[in-house]
Amino acid sequence: MALLTLTRGKYASLHIRPRWPARQIQVDLKALDRLQRVQTKLPQHISLILTRGYEKKASRLGLARKQFRLLGIGAFRLFYSNRRNEIAAIFGSNGHDVDGMHVDVSLLLHGHRVRLLPLGVFTPLFWQQRRVARFSLPLSQVKQALINEGFRIHSNPTESLQIHCDLAA
């Protein structure tokens, strides 16, 4: 595993914006290369943002994420009792603690960040559906470009709006 550590800014054509509380993103060199290839295939008005990569379980960040997950699960159960079957998909590590081939990306549209989940995973489904409808073309372009470069988009609708994707080995 060849990991590269990136801080907030722009790396070649890719924007780097670590998701709070992280201050940096670790990503496998192969995944980074593929993300950069995806960027070159997108229209000029769409830019990728890398928001999350590898997070070691035993690190401060890994422990913090575990605590946030536990709190989040409790709140999610309370607010969305009818969506309990999604808890593992939404609150699992989804490979972020395995290697740098599991990443979350977001997008800029005409220089403005598109917030598909304005309340994070607590964004109500009807808001999610409205956001998907509003940004369907750029979202589908990004997802298709990722798939064409060997990434798999998470099957859970909420996770897929975080654009969690895994590079197939």
C-alpha positions in Angstrom: 0.0 0.0 0.0 1.6 3.3 -1.2 -0.1 6.1 0.7 0.2 9.7 0.0 -0.8 12.2 2.7 -2.5 15.3 1.4 -3.5 18.5 3.2 -6.2 21.0 2.2 -5.6 22.7 -1.1 -5.3 21.6 -4.7 -3.2 18.7 -5.8 -2.7 18.7 -9.5 -6.3 19.0 -10.8 -7.9 17.6 -7.6 -9.3 19.6 -4.7 -8.4 18.3 -1.3 -10.8 19.2 1.6 -10.6 16.8 4.5 -13.9 16.1 6.3 -13.9 17.4 9.9 -12.2 16.6 12.2 -9.5 15.3 9.8 -6.7 17.8 8.8 -5.3 15.6 6.0 -6.3 12.8 3.8 -4.3 9.6 3.1 -5.0 8.0 -0.2 -3.4 5.2 -2.2 -1.3 6.5 -5.1 -3.3 4.3 -7.5 -6.6 5.7 -6.3 -5.3 9.3 -6.5 -4.1 8.7 -10.1 -7.5 7.3 -11.1 -9.3 10.3 -9.4 -7.0 12.6 -11.4 -7.9 10.7 -14.6 -11.6 11.1 -13.7 -11.1 14.8 -13.3 -9.6 15.1 -16.8 -12.7 13.4 -18.3 -15.2 15.7 -16.7 -16.5 18.9 -18.2 -14.5 22.0 -17.2 -17.3 23.3 -15.0 -17.2 20.2 -12.8 -14.4 19.6 -10.3 -13.8 16.7 -7.9 -13.1 17.2 -4.2 -11.4 14.4 -2.3 -12.9 14.5 1.3 -11.9 11.3 2.9 -9.5 8.4 2.4 -7.6 6.0 4.7 -8.1 6.4 8.5 -6.1 4.1 10.7 -8.4 2.5 13.4 -6.0 3.1 16.2 -5.3 6.7 15.5 -6.9 9.7 17.2 -9.0 10.3 14.1 -10.0 6.6 14.0 -11.0 6.7 17.6 -12.9 10.0 17.2 -14.8 8.6 14.2 -15.8 5.5 16.2 -17.2 7.7 19.0 -19.1 9.9 16.4 -20.4 6.7 14.8 -21.8 5.5 18.2 -23.5 8.8 18.8 -24.7 9.0 15.3 -26.2 5.5 15.4 -28.2 6.4 18.5 -29.5 9.6 17.0 -30.3 8.0 13.7 -32.3 5.3 15.4 -34.2 7.9 17.2 -35.0 10.1 14.2 -35.2 7.4 11.5 -36.6 4.3 13.2 -37.9 3.1 9.8 -34.4 3.2 8.3 -32.6 0.9 10.8 -31.7 -1.5 8.0 -29.3 1.3 6.7 -27.3 1.8 9.9 -24.5 -0.6 9.0 -24.1 0.9 5.5 -24.2 4.5 6.7 -22.2 4.2 10.0 -19.8 1.4 9.1 -16.2 2.3 8.2 -16.8 1.1 4.6 -13.2 0.3 4.1 -11.7 3.6 5.1 -9.8 1.8 7.9 -8.5 -0.9 5.4 -6.5 1.0 2.8 -6.5 4.2 0.8 -8.5 2.7 -2.1 -11.8 3.6 -0.3 -12.6 7.3 -0.7 -15.3 9.8 -0.5 -15.5 12.6 -3.1 -17.7 15.6 -3.6 -18.0 18.0 -6.4 -17.7 21.7 -7.4 -20.1 23.0 -10.0 -19.0 26.2 -11.6 -16.7 26.8 -8.6 -19.4 26.2 -6.0 -19.5 23.2 -3.7 -22.6 21.0 -4.2 -23.9 19.8 -0.9 -25.9 16.8 -1.7 -26.3 16.0 2.0 -26.6 19.4 3.7 -27.3 17.7 7.1 -24.9 14.9 6.5 -26.4 11.4 6.9 -29.3 13.0 8.8 -30.6 14.7 5.6 -34.2 13.5 5.2 -34.8 11.3 2.2 -37.1 13.8 0.5 -34.4 16.4 0.7 -31.9 13.9 -0.8 -34.3 13.2 -3.6 -34.7 16.9 -4.4 -30.9 17.4 -4.4 -30.5 14.5 -6.7 -33.1 15.8 -9.1 -31.6 19.3 -9.0 -28.0 18.1 -9.7 -28.8 14.9 -11.7 -26.7 15.7 -14.7 -23.4 16.6 -13.0 -23.9 13.9 -10.4 -24.5 11.2 -13.1 -21.5 12.5 -15.1 -19.2 12.2 -12.0 -20.5 8.8 -11.0 -20.2 7.5 -14.5 -16.6 8.8 -14.9 -15.7 7.1 -11.6 -17.2 3.8 -12.7 -15.4 4.1 -16.0 -12.1 4.4 -14.1 -12.7 1.3 -12.0 -14.5 2.7 -8.9 -17.6 1.1 -7.4 -20.1 3.5 -6.0 -21.6 2.5 -2.6 -25.1 0.9 -3.1 -26.7 2.7 -0.1 -28.5 5.8 -1.5 -27.2 8.1 1.4 -23.6 6.8 1.1 -23.8 7.1 -2.7 -24.6 10.8 -2.2 -21.4 11.2 -0.1 -20.0 9.6 -3.2 -18.3 6.9 -1.3 -16.5 4.7 -3.8 -14.0 1.9 -3.8 -11.3 1.3 -6.4 -11.5 -2.3 -7.5 -8.2 -3.9 -7.2 
